[in-house]
Amino acid sequence: MTTTITFGIQKGGVGKTLTSGVTAYLLSEAGYKVLCVDMDSQGNLTQFISGIDDLSEFENETVLEAIKEQDARPYIKGISENLHLLPSDDYLATIGQFLYQEYDGNRSLALHHTLEPVHKFYDFIIIDTPPALSEQTINALSTSTHVVIMFETSKFCYSAVPRFIDTVLTTKERLNPDLEIAGILRTLADAKRVDSQAMIQLIENEYPNYVFDTVIHRRATTGRLPIYGLVNNSESNQAFSYHKSFVKELMDRVRSEKTNQ
């Protein structure tokens, strides 16, 4: 069974794209077949994974066209043997218009039906979402087995967490009974700031059963990954160190849930 993991919260600047991209890359390097799905019209995951900055190269060959055809297969791009990409571009911003005016079916399940034909090819599907609740986010949650809630250690993100959890639980109740919260990942933590350290502890106190032990701290080498890339990067060992710990923890949680089912 394919494990589909959405990275999300309705706030920007929390590390969704970088974390989802690095997670997908590390899983592929561990020998798993992985598909990245970019559900953000900014297309940053597409740029990060493909190494192509000009999104016009993917015009008319993106997740939007896949959803319109209800079949992802013609639009998947091979990045490496184990890592594939369903790209995005600016035109994904029009998905609401398509779903409300042309789509014949449950709008929240459009991505689910689009990905069904490829489940048998992948061990993991990793989905990046936009920095707001939207048709893209709901569709991602509706096709996922797990969601990682991103928590950047700030007051505004702290306020967003309970609202996003409500969205996840509502989606589970109404659309996707298989959806589980994998955990809350604390990201972009700054060891030099007292408020950041306080937020790390506060979210753990509020949600002790959800938070991952791993905390992703700010690190220059990690911040440079979109510049130097994921492959043949001399800084990769240091850049990936926190994420390797997170991926191990994530895998342990996913395996534990499968064992208990």
C-alpha positions in Angstrom: 0.0 0.0 0.0 1.3 3.4 -0.9 1.9 5.8 1.9 0.9 9.3 0.9 2.1 12.2 3.1 1.0 15.8 2.9 3.1 18.5 4.4 0.9 21.4 5.3 -0.4 24.3 7.4 -2.2 27.5 6.4 0.9 29.7 6.7 3.8 30.6 4.5 7.5 30.5 5.3 7.4 27.4 7.5 9.6 25.1 5.5 6.9 23.0 3.8 8.6 22.9 0.4 12.1 22.3 1.6 11.1 19.7 4.1 8.8 17.8 1.7 11.5 17.9 -1.0 14.3 16.7 1.2 12.1 14.0 2.7 11.2 12.7 -0.8 14.9 12.8 -1.8 16.1 10.9 1.3 13.4 8.3 0.9 14.4 7.8 -2.7 18.1 7.5 -1.8 17.1 4.8 0.7 15.7 2.7 -2.1 12.0 3.6 -2.0 10.0 4.6 -5.1 8.8 8.2 -4.5 6.5 10.6 -6.3 6.5 14.3 -5.4 3.3 16.1 -6.1 3.5 19.9 -6.2 0.1 21.3 -5.3 1.3 24.9 -4.9 1.0 27.2 -7.9 4.3 28.9 -6.9 6.0 25.8 -8.2 8.8 25.9 -5.7 8.9 22.1 -5.1 9.0 21.7 -8.9 12.0 24.0 -9.1 13.7 22.4 -6.1 13.3 18.7 -7.2 13.9 19.2 -10.9 16.6 21.9 -10.7 14.8 23.8 -13.4 14.0 27.4 -12.5 11.9 28.3 -15.5 8.4 26.8 -14.9 7.4 27.5 -18.5 9.2 24.3 -19.3 6.4 22.5 -17.7 3.5 24.4 -19.3 0.6 22.2 -20.1 2.4 19.2 -18.5 1.5 19.7 -14.8 -0.7 18.4 -12.0 -3.5 20.7 -13.3 -3.6 18.9 -16.6 -3.4 15.6 -14.8 -6.4 16.5 -12.7 -8.3 17.6 -15.7 -7.7 14.1 -17.3 -8.0 12.3 -14.0 -4.7 10.4 -14.7 -1.3 11.4 -13.4 0.7 9.0 -15.6 1.2 11.2 -18.7 2.5 14.1 -16.7 5.0 12.5 -14.3 8.6 13.5 -14.8 11.5 11.2 -14.0 14.2 12.9 -11.8 16.1 9.8 -10.9 15.4 6.0 -10.9 13.5 6.3 -7.6 12.4 9.9 -7.6 9.6 11.2 -9.8 7.8 14.5 -10.0 4.3 15.7 -10.8 5.0 19.4 -11.4 3.1 22.6 -10.9 3.2 26.1 -12.4 1.3 29.4 -12.1 -1.8 28.0 -13.9 -2.6 25.8 -10.9 -4.1 28.9 -9.4 -7.0 28.3 -11.8 -7.9 24.9 -10.3 -10.9 26.3 -8.4 -12.4 27.6 -11.6 -12.1 24.2 -13.2 -13.4 22.3 -10.2 -16.4 24.5 -9.7 -17.3 25.0 -13.4 -16.2 21.9 -15.3 -15.4 19.0 -12.9 -18.1 16.3 -12.7 -17.6 14.7 -9.3 -16.7 15.4 -5.7 -14.3 18.4 -6.0 -12.3 17.4 -2.9 -11.5 14.0 -4.4 -10.2 15.2 -7.8 -6.5 14.6 -6.8 -7.3 11.3 -5.2 -8.8 9.9 -8.5 -5.9 11.4 -10.4 -3.3 9.6 -8.4 -5.2 6.2 -8.1 -3.6 4.9 -11.4 -0.1 5.3 -10.1 -0.4 4.0 -6.5 1.0 0.6 -7.5 4.2 2.2 -8.8 5.2 4.0 -5.6 6.1 3.3 -2.0 5.6 7.0 -1.1 3.8 9.9 -2.5 4.9 13.2 -1.0 2.6 16.3 -1.4 3.6 19.9 -0.9 0.7 22.4 -0.3 0.2 26.1 -0.6 0.4 28.5 2.4 -3.4 28.8 2.7 -6.4 26.6 3.1 -7.6 26.0 -0.5 -8.9 23.4 -2.9 -5.3 22.2 -3.3 -4.9 21.6 0.4 -8.2 19.9 0.9 -7.5 17.7 -2.2 -4.1 16.8 -0.8 -5.5 15.8 2.6 -8.3 13.9 0.9 -5.9 11.5 -0.8 -3.3 11.2 2.0 -2.7 8.5 4.5 -0.8 10.9 6.7 -0.2 14.6 7.3 2.8 16.3 8.8 1.8 19.6 10.4 4.5 22.1 9.9 5.2 24.4 12.9 7.6 27.3 12.4 8.4 28.5 15.9 6.5 31.7 15.9 3.3 33.1 17.5 1.4 33.3 14.2 2.1 29.7 13.3 1.2 28.7 16.8 -2.2 30.2 16.3 -2.6 28.4 13.0 -2.0 24.9 14.4 -5.3 24.2 16.1 -7.2 25.5 13.1 -5.3 23.2 10.7 -5.9 20.3 13.0 -9.6 21.0 12.9 -9.3 21.0 9.1 -7.5 17.6 9.1 -10.1 16.1 11.5 -13.0 17.4 9.4 -11.4 16.0 6.3 -11.0 12.7 8.0 -14.6 12.6 9.1 -16.2 13.7 5.9 -13.9 12.7 3.1 -10.9 10.4 4.1 -11.3 8.1 7.0 -7.7 6.7 6.4 -6.1 10.1 7.1 -3.9 10.2 10.2 -1.8 13.0 11.8 1.8 11.7 11.6 2.9 14.5 13.9 3.8 18.2 14.3 7.3 19.1 13.0 9.0 22.0 14.7 11.0 23.9 12.0 13.2 27.0 11.5 14.0 27.1 15.2 16.6 29.6 16.2 18.7 28.6 19.2 19.8 32.2 19.7 16.2 33.5 20.2 14.4 33.0 23.5 11.0 33.3 21.9 11.8 30.5 19.5 12.9 28.2 22.2 9.8 29.1 24.2 7.6 28.1 21.2 9.4 24.8 20.9 8.5 24.0 24.4 5.0 25.5 24.3 3.8 23.4 21.3 5.2 20.3 23.0 3.3 21.0 26.1 0.1 21.6 24.1 0.4 18.6 21.8 2.7 16.0 23.6 1.3 13.1 21.6 1.8 14.8 18.2 5.2 16.6 18.2 8.2 14.8 16.7 11.3 14.6 18.8 13.3 16.1 16.0 13.5 19.9 15.8 14.7 21.4 12.5 16.9 24.3 13.4 18.0 27.1 11.1 21.2 26.2 9.4 23.0 28.0 6.5 23.8 24.8 4.7 20.1 23.8 4.7 19.0 27.2 3.5 21.4 26.9 0.6 20.0 23.6 -0.7 17.7 25.3 -3.2 20.8 27.1 -4.6 23.2 24.2 -4.8 20.7 21.4 -5.2 20.1 18.0 -3.7 22.5 16.0 -5.8 26.4 16.3 -5.7 26.2 18.9 -3.0 29.3 19.0 -0.9 27.3 20.4 2.0 24.7 17.7 1.9 25.8 15.7 5.0 25.4 18.8 7.2 22.4 20.2 5.4 20.5 16.9 5.7 21.4 16.1 9.3 18.2 17.3 11.0 16.0 15.9 8.2 17.6 12.5 8.3 16.6 12.3 12.0 13.1 13.4 11.1 12.7 10.9 8.3 13.7 8.1 10.5 11.2 9.2 13.1 8.5 9.6 10.5 9.2 6.1 9.1 8.9 4.6 12.6 5.5 6.2 13.1 4.2 5.1 9.8 5.4 1.6 10.3 3.9 1.5 13.8 0.5 2.5 12.5 0.6 -0.1 9.8 1.5 -2.8 12.3 -1.4 -1.8 14.5 -3.9 -1.8 11.7 
